[in-house]
């Protein structure tokens, strides 16, 4: 979590630096500005430039991860408190410039007010971030995803027309795509059911995983399949659809099948508000704090996650109620919006299958994604929710027919 926090800290400071430099340049270029305004502008530009260098250095450190997380948290906390002490010095200097040297000199007053504004902002900025530095979090060691259906697998066809790489959603496993795997294998495709890093039995480690890890895992698996098969179909479900788009931009498949692709795309004002308020928001949330363990549907969904865990055991219930999920995971899920930008660079056969009643993967986002993927992308809507791959649902026959027809169209073109 500390690396995501440090990256966010650098982003916020960089935003302030851009605002500061912009305002300073505007004042410098503004006709008829007073000596006080000119001096204030010089301070805004100078402080903004320094802040930008510090912000970029912090972001680089977060990307390199040079220390263990606990050591980095300690280092960052010490650095921020040191900066907080220096901020009081800046404010004191600003007050001296305004009320002593600037008593009869507008230029000094301008410099003083410039230092005061910068010092006051940094005092609030450094103090808040020092107080809210997160600790590293770990999910409890329960028996997550114990069944064999949650494991990665390769189902080979005797005379394959091609190979299909299946990418599950968040926080799912290959079990989500079992119906698709069976359908493609029945049509003579070799199917690789991929398990993304940090999912399934390894989900306690998901707090250490990043968007880049998942995209790399898919592109690496796809490249391996392409060494042995002329035709590789990349299939992504839900969050796996966004990951598949990103992976396809690195390693082009013969075709791309997106099943209810999930794109987290909140309005711009929400993203700005979350960025500004992030230092004040909790670093984690407890999804099962008020769970009803007597509810049959809840118990059924929990059995998928926690395998043979005894949900009637008060100790297990207490563990689940206290399970804290880091908020940084949502930041990684939010990277799914990159699929919209990367889609513009892809030109290949694509089919987007979307449930019209889906409240998880919104149809409007899937439609936008299909449009950005170009004229070779087809969009099909079925009367289903997010569970359109469930073989017991009425929409499954239509979904199966559409995906098999698309797979059949892709193979001959790729072979030729």
C-alpha positions, 0 to 999 in steps of 0.5 A: 500500500505504501507505494500506491500512497507515495505515488498518489502523494507525488501526483497531488504535489505535481498537481499543485506545482502545475497550478502554482506555475500556471498562476505565476506565469499568468501574473508575470505576463498580465499587463499592468501587474504591480511590483507586489504581484510580480514578486508574488508570481516569481515565488509561485513559479520558483516554488512550483518548479521545486515542487515538481522536481520533488514530486517526480522524484517521489513518483520515481521512488514509488515505481522503483520500490527500493526498500521493503514496505515497512522501511519505506513507510518509516522513511516517508513518515520521517521525511514528511515530519521533517518537511512539516518542521521546515514549513513553519520556518517558511511561514516565519520567513514569509511573515518577516518579509511581509511585515519587516522588510516589506513594511515600505517595499511592495516587492518584499511584501510580494515575495513574503506573501508568495512564501506564506502561501506556499508554506501554508499549503505545504504545512497542510499537505505534509501534515495530513500525509504524515498522519495518514500514512497506511500500514501494510495489510494482509488478508487472513490465511483462510482456505481461499478457492480450494477447488480444482476448478479455480486452478489454471489449466490447459485443455488440449484438443486432438486436432486444434483449429487454434488456441484460446487464452481465457482471462477471468474477472476480479476477484475471480478464477478460471471457474468463471469461464468454465462454460466458455472453456467447454464450448471452445474445447468442444469446437476443437480449440485448445484452451488455456485457462489462466489464473492471474497473479494474486488470485485464487488460492494466492489471493492473500498476496493480491495486496502486493499486485498491480495492473502491470503484473496482470497485463504482463501475465496475459501477454506472456501466456499469449506469446507462449501460445503463439509459439505453438499455434498459428491462431490465438484467440484472446478471451476476457471476462469482466475485469479480465476484458480490460486486461485483455485489451491492454495485453493485446496492445503488447502482443496482438492476438488473431481475435479478441473476445470481450465478455461483459468487459468491465471499465471503471470510468467515473466522471472526471469530477469524481476522480478529481474529488477522490484525488483531493480527498484521498488523504482523509479517506480510510485506507481500507474497507471491511466488505463483510463487517455486517454480513448475514452468515445465515443468508443462503445466497451469501453462504453460497458465494462465500463457499466459492471464495473460502472453500471448505471454511466453516461459516458457522464457526464464530472464529471464522465469522469474526475473521471475515468480519474483520477482513480489511481490503486495501483501498489501493486495490480499487486504484488498480481496478481503476486502471481498467479505464486504460483499455479505452485509450489502448483500444484506439491503437488496436485493429483486429477482429473483435466481438463484445458480448454484453448483458443489457441488464448488467449493473456491474459492467455498464453497457454504455462503457462496453459500447464505447469500447467497441466503438473505439476498437474500430470497424472490425469490432462487433457489439452484441447485446443479450438479455442478461445481467453480469452472469451471462456465462452461467449455463443455467441462464436463458441467455447462455445459448445465444452467448454460446452461439455468438462466441463460437461463430466469432471463433470460427470466423477468426481461425481461417483468417489467422491461418491464411 
